[in-house]
Amino acid sequence: MEDVSVSQEDMLAINEYLQKNPLDLFKIPNVCALLSARRIQGIDRDHIKGYDGDASRLRSNIIEYNKDGIMGMWALNRPSLLIWPLVSIDYLRMQMPTMKVLSIGPRAEAELFMLVSIGFRIENIKALDLVSYSPSVDIGDMHAMPYEEDSFDVILLGWVIAYSNDNAKVAEEVLRVAKPGAIVAIGCEYSPNAGAQEKAKTHVEINNPLDEEEIDPDYYLWTTQRIHDLFGDRIDRVYFNHDIHEKFKHLTGCCITIFSLK
Ligand SMILES: C[S@@+](CC[C@H](N)C(=O)[O-])C[C@H]1O[C@@H](n2cnc3c(N)ncnc32)[C@H](O)[C@@H]1O
């Protein structure tokens, strides 16, 4: 193959295919991001709902910060980093249409579109966030989730757990609402060498910056091992681990793990 250009005829064939299978458009993460952005353009910041329950575990200004995140359309493509690896898990792929999914902290609908794109059904997906402009996203706090125990087959925490002051409580809640054998997928930011504010971006900086020396490096979930430690012996099988490569330890990156529970 010498080039990867798409001819006019190919385009017509693709268009014809997409007319018949419009949901396949969601398989292009940029399209999920684009559709999500278009829907955000139609909303008014004042109409974004915010959690108004017990705020004792929440950082100050977290709600306004994430409303800015919605309006600013931040990181709409990022959920694909956590969602794509799920496709390789046979156990999931074979049962996706019936599995109950919980997305914790999706912020925008792009994450939900991406879950649909790999085979989950929108009617089986619940999403929980402190902020919501979408009927598909419930308002609530991950430290005290408004769901029954044993409710979900798959639970996603994409770049959300770092917002917690109490990671152990989040893990306890995930274990409570997960069905036995559930799959948990967690993605976190790794940002060790930036300054104190950058380092704790989603975590401390939210109008509450700390000095460099106040940051406890053990606190951050920068390795899959640290994440696994939160779930201890409740982990059954680890399907996917991504730790930052030795060569890139000085750069901002991500740490991702996908595992099943006993
Ligand atoms: C950085 S965004 C992550 C967006 C998306 N999941 C991704 O992978 O890019 C974090 C989201 O988690 C939400 N969040 C933070 N703390 C939360 C809590 N205690 N309970 C529920 N959602 C929370 C924020 O409102 C925000 O929408």
The ligand as an SDF file (V2000), in Angstrom:
LIG
                    3D

 27 29  0  0  0  0  0  0  0  0999 V2000
  -11.3660   15.3910   35.1770 C   0  0  0  0  0  0  0  0  0  0  0  0
  -13.0800   15.0680   34.9850 S   0  0  0  0  0  0  0  0  0  0  0  0
  -13.0320   13.5060   34.2000 C   0  0  0  0  0  0  0  0  0  0  0  0
  -13.8420   13.4580   32.9410 C   0  0  0  0  0  0  0  0  0  0  0  0
  -13.7550   12.1340   32.2020 C   0  0  0  0  0  0  0  0  0  0  0  0
  -14.1220   11.0170   33.0300 N   0  0  0  0  0  0  0  0  0  0  0  0
  -12.3840   11.8800   31.6060 C   0  0  0  0  0  0  0  0  0  0  0  0
  -11.9540   10.7180   31.6520 O   0  0  0  0  0  0  0  0  0  0  0  0
  -11.7920   12.7880   31.0560 O   0  0  0  0  0  0  0  0  0  0  0  0
  -13.5480   14.6380   36.6390 C   0  0  0  0  0  0  0  0  0  0  0  0
  -15.0610   14.6290   36.8530 C   0  0  0  0  0  0  0  0  0  0  0  0
  -15.3120   14.0200   38.1270 O   0  0  0  0  0  0  0  0  0  0  0  0
  -16.3220   14.7410   38.7960 C   0  0  0  0  0  0  0  0  0  0  0  0
  -16.1770   14.5460   40.2420 N   0  0  0  0  0  0  0  0  0  0  0  0
  -15.2300   15.0520   41.0650 C   0  0  0  0  0  0  0  0  0  0  0  0
  -15.4480   14.6750   42.3300 N   0  0  0  0  0  0  0  0  0  0  0  0
  -16.5550   13.9100   42.3130 C   0  0  0  0  0  0  0  0  0  0  0  0
  -17.3160   13.2530   43.3260 C   0  0  0  0  0  0  0  0  0  0  0  0
  -16.9780   13.3480   44.6050 N   0  0  0  0  0  0  0  0  0  0  0  0
  -18.3940   12.5380   42.9570 N   0  0  0  0  0  0  0  0  0  0  0  0
  -18.7790   12.4780   41.6410 C   0  0  0  0  0  0  0  0  0  0  0  0
  -18.0930   13.0890   40.6400 N   0  0  0  0  0  0  0  0  0  0  0  0
  -17.0180   13.8040   40.9750 C   0  0  0  0  0  0  0  0  0  0  0  0
  -16.0710   16.1780   38.3690 C   0  0  0  0  0  0  0  0  0  0  0  0
  -17.2230   16.9750   38.5540 O   0  0  0  0  0  0  0  0  0  0  0  0
  -15.6690   16.0040   36.9050 C   0  0  0  0  0  0  0  0  0  0  0  0
  -16.7900   16.0790   36.0830 O   0  0  0  0  0  0  0  0  0  0  0  0
  1  2  1  0
  2  3  1  0
  2 10  1  0
  3  4  1  0
  4  5  1  0
  5  6  1  0
  5  7  1  0
  7  8  2  0
  7  9  1  0
 10 11  1  0
 11 12  1  0
 11 26  1  0
 12 13  1  0
 13 14  1  0
 13 24  1  0
 14 15  1  0
 14 23  1  0
 15 16  2  0
 16 17  1  0
 17 18  1  0
 17 23  2  0
 18 19  1  0
 18 20  2  0
 20 21  1  0
 21 22  2  0
 22 23  1  0
 24 25  1  0
 24 26  1  0
 26 27  1  0
M  CHG  2   2   1   9  -1
M  END
$$$$
